[in-house]
Amino acid sequence: MTVLPRKLGLVDATAIVIGDVVGTAIFLVPNSVAQNLSSAAMILAVWIVTGVLSFFGALAYAELGAMIPSTGGQYVFLRDSYGPLWGFLCGWSFILAIYSGANATLAVGFATYLSYFVHLTPLLFKLAAVALIAVLTLVNYRGVELGAATQRFFTLLSVSGLVAIIGSALLSRQSTAIEWSLPASGFPWSRFGVAMIACLWAYEGWSSVSFVAGEIKEPQRNLPLSLGLGVATIVALYVLANVAYLKILPISTIASTERVAATMAERTIG
């Protein structure tokens, strides 16, 4: 069996955790959440609750990754725990549905925000999304070192952009009246559940680091640390981003626009 070289350090692994999560989702999902929840308190609560759930999930993956520090993620966990059939089914479900669908959704999100800066015809919109997937596939095909460097770059870019957006809102003199009270009809459990699904999708991606556990240096130490540091950072960024959105935009505006961050930036930056 081929043994992959362990070239990824703690910074690389943490960049994978953060970079695979922080992307278009935090700019798209607040729209869906606001369509279901009409109170700022509930909006922040759903992001915190799902963030805590994601953190506990990361702790479980950290334990599994330390026990089975091999490349393959959930495939390896299921194969070694329940047998090859379950690993086989897991692998094919990732290829045919889970990751192919997630990558397509994120690529469409990229094209959606790109169209804010550059006019895209329907054909160019689709080509931009496909091109993003093709380029990143090629980068990862070229090797782990190029992939790690690219991951660090895009993680820094996405986090810096999100921090800039948060800072522009929190430092802005502009603000809107924030609706904190719950609906008169009581707590909307069903709508809160729907919003949780959207938020959990926005947190999706931190488990990707387990797929390269066989290429991480000192995995028993660095894999748990990268998951803990990465997910904690993501939860903090997401909650602050929503505080920023709610400070500048009414919930009705967040619910009616797909490009929430762009709309907020127009008001704070111009």
Secondary structure as GFF3:
##gff-version 3
##sequence-region A 1 270
A	DSSP	alpha_helix	10	19	.	.	.	ID=ss1
A	DSSP	alpha_helix	25	36	.	.	.	ID=ss2
A	DSSP	alpha_helix	40	67	.	.	.	ID=ss3
A	DSSP	alpha_helix	74	82	.	.	.	ID=ss4
A	DSSP	alpha_helix	84	93	.	.	.	ID=ss5
A	DSSP	pi_helix	94	98	.	.	.	ID=ss6
A	DSSP	alpha_helix	99	117	.	.	.	ID=ss7
A	DSSP	alpha_helix	122	141	.	.	.	ID=ss8
A	DSSP	alpha_helix	144	170	.	.	.	ID=ss9
A	DSSP	alpha_helix	189	203	.	.	.	ID=ss10
A	DSSP	three_ten_helix	206	215	.	.	.	ID=ss11
A	DSSP	alpha_helix	219	248	.	.	.	ID=ss12
A	DSSP	alpha_helix	251	256	.	.	.	ID=ss13
A	DSSP	alpha_helix	260	268	.	.	.	ID=ss14
###
